[in-house]
Amino acid sequence: MTTLDKLKIGQSALIKKFTDDFLSLKLIEMGCLPGEMVKLANIAPMGDPIAIEVSGYLLSLRKKEASTVVVKTN
């Protein structure tokens, strides 16, 4: 397992859990639920933020936020 900030563009993964309880509530409200598939869509030119496809839309996250999402790659 790895974290969301470690994915490469185009790579998909399954959300397993969160390491930050406060941030996890916000992510869950935005559709990042455990068991949901996500795909890294893009990375900003300076490397931060990243854009992920989740629940049918693009979500922009800071790398620090993405590092709290534990995922399982295919």
HELIX and SHEET records of a PDB file:
HELIX    1   1 LEU A    4  LYS A    6  5                                   3    
HELIX    2   2 ASP A   21  GLU A   29  1                                   9    
HELIX    3   3 LYS A   63  ALA A   66  1                                   4    
SHEET    1   A 6 THR A   2  THR A   3  0                                        
SHEET    2   A 6 VAL A  69  THR A  73 -1                                        
SHEET    3   A 6 SER A  12  PHE A  18 -1                                        
SHEET    4   A 6 MET A  37  ILE A  43 -1                                        
SHEET    5   A 6 ILE A  50  VAL A  54 -1                                        
SHEET    6   A 6 TYR A  57  LEU A  61 -1                                        
END                                                                             
